């Protein structure tokens, strides 16, 4: 079979067209971007999907990225060149660094940085190695923020430090086309002697709080007890007052009723009657157990008074059993029948 020169030329042209088409088609994955330069200057940014470029004229511009690889427990930096820019959120776990606090304590701080490329053009042209630049800026900002704090304040202000770092990173990241979404302090390490001192301080502080709490409890209990006793005394005094008032009121009413019953206007007669009644009620119990009892010398006057009280009681119609018994015992005592002197 003889192949003509024209056919060879056509086949060569077809092969070149296929090669050009293959070179001119560029497929960009989702969440990726490619910066295209034409003849050494920026042309456009390719988004995800199928894109057409001019072969041998349009070329993708690579981006320098610094990553860390863990080798035998150590994080070793690795600088790579990539033409496809990942636009997903990425975490950068940079190694710990020594920071000196305001009270001259050296601590090692390990942080993590979350960022996302929002403008691939600026990430390529505005900074030579944006990952290294972000890492160095985060370290210096972290050292500056922690250097203004004391050690005790540092553990309480992690959120404030993270917020301050994020604000600083956002201001510079906008220029580089990078959005810093979050900055976190993962770990804070300190010398062993500082840890021991902090443990002792913490134990002493907890003991002090326990002592203060116990003292406050005892004080509150004493106050509550005193308050209870005060209220109890007030209530008892109030009760005694009311009882005295009621007793006085009852006696007053009894005196008025007695005065009306005997028809006497002389207060001395009423009082003498009441005293005689009390005396007559007590006479049956006197010398009941054989005790020696002394009575007044003017016995006749005493018996005469008791007789008057008895007659007065008979007139008002009150029971006279106690009075009779009292008079009988009084007469026995006067005549010596009861064996008393």
Protein Blocks (a to p, Z undefined) as FASTA:
>chain_A
ZZdfklmmmmmmmmmmmmmmmmmpccddehiacdddeehiafbdcdedjddddehkaccd
dddddddddeehiacddddddfbdcfbdcdddddddddddfkopacddddddddddfblk
lmmmmpmblmlmmmmmmmmmmmmmmmmpcfklmmmmmmmmmmmmmmmmmmmmmmnopacf
bdcdfbdcddfklmmmmmmmmmmmmmmmmmmmmmmmmmmmmmmmmmmmmmmmmmmmmmmm
mmmmmmmmmmmmmmmmmmmmnopabfklmmmmmmmmmmmmmmmmgoklopacdddfblml
mmmmmmmmmmmmmmnopafklmmmmmmmmmmmmnomnopZZ
